[in-house]
Amino acid sequence: MYDCMNGDIAVGSTVRYAGTGSVGEVNRLEERDHELWIHLDSTGLWYATAALEVLGGQFGVNGWGRKSPEKKEWNRKLSLEELKKVEERKVEDIRRVQEITSSISAGVFG
C-alpha cells in the first residue's frame, strides 16, 4: 500500500482523479522515474498518485462499469453545512489541479 492524498492506495482501491473527477478501481501500480503511477480500470489510463483521492465505500458500479455515487444519495437534500463542505472540496480540487499542472509545466518548460 502507498500513501495518497487522503489514504493508502493499493490494487483494488477506489480512487478519484482530481483533474476530471474520473473514478475507478486501481488495477495496477508501477513506479516510473521515482514516482508511483496507477492504472484505472474505468478509463484505461495511468495517473500519478499525487493527483488521486482514495474513496471509501461510498461508490458503487453503475450499468456502464464505472463508479458512481450510490443512487440513494442522488435525491437527498443537503444541509447548508454539507453544501459548504462540497464547495470547499471543489475549491481544494481546483487548487490541487493547478498545483499539478504548474509542476508539470515547470518540469516540461522549466
NUTIDREN-489224 format. One record per atom (N, C-alpha, C, O): x, y, z. Coordinates in steps of 0.2 Angstrom, whole numbers, plus 2048, in hexadecimal, padded with zeros to 3 digits. Layout:
// NUTIDREN-489224
XYZ
...
This chain:
// NUTIDREN-489224
8047FA800
800800800
804806800
80A806803
80280B7FD
8068127FC
8018177FF
7FB8177FD
80481C802
800822805
7FE8267FF
8028287FA
7F88297FF
7F682D7F9
7F38337FD
7F4835803
7EF8377F9
7EC83E7FC
7E983D803
7EA841807
7E5838803
7E183780A
7E183080C
7DC82E80F
7E582C80A
7E582580C
7EA821809
7EE823805
7EA81A80A
7EF816807
7EC813801
7E5812800
7F08127FC
7ED8107F5
7F18097F4
7F78087F5
7ED8047F1
7EF7FE7EF
7EB7FB7EA
7E67FE7E8
7ED7F67E6
7E97F37E1
7E27F17E4
7E27EE7EA
7DD7F37E1
7D67F27E4
7D37F87E7
7CD7F97E8
7D77FD7E8
7D58047EB
7D08077E6
7D28077E0
7CB80B7E9
7C780F7E5
7CA8167E6
7CA8197EB
7CB8197E0
7CE8207E0
7CB8257DC
7C88237D7
7CC82B7DD
7C98307D8
7CF8357D6
7D38377DA
7D08367CF
7D583A7CD
7D28427CD
7CD8437CB
7D68467D1
7D484D7D2
7D38517CC
7CF8557CC
7D784F7C7
7D68537C1
7D08537BD
7CD8587BB
7CD84D7BC
7C684D7B9
7C184A7BD
7BB84A7BB
7C28477C3
7BD8447C7
7BC83D7C5
7B883A7C8
7C083A7C1
7C08337BF
7C182F7C5
7C58307C9
7BC82A7C6
7BD8257CB
7BD81E7C8
7BA81C7C3
7C281A7CC
7C38137CA
7C680F7CF
7C88127D4
7C78097CD
7CB8057D2
7D28047CF
7D38037C9
7D78047D4
7DE8037D2
7DF7FC7D0
7DD7F77D4
7E27FB7CA
7E37F47C8
7EB7F27C7
7ED7ED7C6
7EF7F87C7
7F67F77C7
7F97FD7CA
7F78027CA
7FF7FB7CD
8048007D0
80A8007CD
80D7FA7CB
80E8057CB
8148057C8
81880B7CA
8158117CA
81F80A7CB
8238107CD
8278127C6
82A80D7C3
8268187C4
82A81B7BF
82E8217C1
82A8267C3
8348217C0
8388277C1
83782A7C8
8368307C9
8378257CD
8368277D4
82F8297D6
82F82D7DB
82A8287D2
82482A7D3
81F8247D2
8208207CE
81A8237D7
81581E7D6
80F8207D2
80C8257D3
80E81B7CD
80881C7C9
8038167CA
8058117CB
7FD8187C9
7F88137C9
7F48127C2
7F38177BF
7F180C7C1
7ED80C7BB
7E680B7BD
7E58067C2
7E180F7BB
7DA80E7BC
7D78097B8
7D780A7B2
7D28057BA
7CE8017B6
7C98047B2
7C88027AC
7C680A7B5
7C180D7B1
7C38117AB
7BF8127A7
7C98147AB
7CB8187A6
7D18157A2
7D281679C
7D48107A4
7DA80D7A1
7E08117A1
7E481079D
7E08167A5
7E681B7A5
7EA81B7AB
7E88187B0
7F081D7AB
7F581D7B0
7F48247B4
7F48297B0
7F58247BA
7F482B7BE
7FA82B7C3
7FB8267C6
7FD8317C5
8018327CA
7FD8317D1
7F88347D1
80082E7D6
7FC82D7DC
7FB8347DF
7F68357E3
7FF8397DE
7FE8407E1
7F88437DF
7F68487E2
7F58417D9
7EF8447D7
7E98407D8
7E38417D6
7E983B7DD
7E48377DE
7E18377E5
7E58397EA
7DB8367E6
7D88367ED
7D582F7EE
7D182D7EA
7D782C7F3
7D48257F5
7CD8267F8
7CC82A7FC
7C88227F5
7C18237F7
7C081D7FB
7C38177FB
7BB81E800
7B9818804
7B3814800
7B48147FA
7AF811804
7AA80D801
7A48107FE
79F80D7FD
7A58177FD
79F81B7FB
79D81B7F4
79881E7F2
7A18177F0
7A08167E9
79E80F7E7
7A180A7E9
79980E7E2
7978087E0
7988087D8
79980D7D5
7988027D5
7998017CE
7928027CB
78D7FF7CD
7928077C6
78B8087C2
78B8037BC
7907FF7BB
7868037B8
7857FF7B2
78B7FF7AD
78B7FB7A9
78F8057AD
7948057A8
79B8037AB
7A08047A7
79B8007B0
7A17FE7B3
7A58037B6
7AB8027B8
7A38097B7
7A680F7BA
7A38107C1
79E80D7C3
7A78137C5
7A58147CC
7A181B7CC
7A381F7C9
79C81A7D0
7988207D1
7958207D8
79581B7DC
7938267DB
7908267E2
78A8227E2
7868217DD
78981F7E8
78381B7E9
77D81F7E7
77D8247E9
77881C7E4
77281F7E2
76E8227E7
76B8287E7
76E81F7ED
76A8227F3
76D8297F5
76982D7F8
77382B7F3
7768317F5
7748367F0
77583C7F1
7728357EA
7718397E4
76B83E7E6
76C8447E5
76683C7E9
7608407EA
7608437F1
75B8467F3
7658427F5
7658447FC
76684C7FC
76A84E7F8
76284F800
763857801
769858806
76A85480B
76D85C804
77385E808
77286480D
76E86880B
775863813
775869817
77986E815
77E86D811
779874818
77D87A816
785878818
789879814
78687481D
78C87281F
78F86D81A
79586E818
78B869818
78D864813
78F86780C
794865809
78B86C80A
78C870804
793874804
797874800
79487780A
79A87A80B
7A087580B
7A5877808
7A086F80D
7A586A80D
7A6868806
7AC867803
7A1867802
7A18667FB
7A586B7F7
7A986A7F3
7A38717F8
7A68777F5
7AE8777F7
7B28797F3
7AF8767FD
7B68767FF
7BA8717FC
7C08727FA
7B786B7FB
7BB8657F8
7BC8677F1
7C18667EE
7B786A7ED
7B886C7E6
7BE8717E6
7C28717E1
7BE8767EA
7C487B7EA
7CA8787EB
7CF8797E8
7CA8737F0
7D186F7F1
7D386B7EB
7D986B7EA
7CE8687E8
7CF8647E2
7D28687DD
7D78677D9
7D086E7DC
7D28737D7
7D98757D8
7DE8757D4
7DA8777DF
7E18797E1
7E68737E0
7EC8747DD
7E486D7E1
7E98677E0
7EA8667D8
7F08657D6
7E58677D4
7E68677CD
7EB86C7CB
7EF86B7C6
7EA8727CD
7EF8787CB
7F68767CD
7FA8787CA
7F78737D3
7FD8727D6
80186C7D1
80686D7CF
7FD8677CF
7FF8627CB
8018657C4
8068637C2
7FD8697C1
7FE86B7BB
8048707BB
8088707B6
8058747C0
80A8797C0
8118757C1
8168777BF
81186F7C5
81786B7C6
8198687C0
81E8677BE
8138657BC
8158627B6
8188677B1
81D8667AD
81586D7B1
8178727AC
81E8747AE
8228757A9
8208757B4
8278767B6
82C8717B4
8318737B2
82986B7B5
82E8657B3
82F8657AB
8348637A9
82A8677A7
82A8667A0
82D86D79D
83286C799
82C8737A0
82E87979D
83387C7A1
83688179F
8358797A7
83987C7AC
84187B7AA
84587E7AE
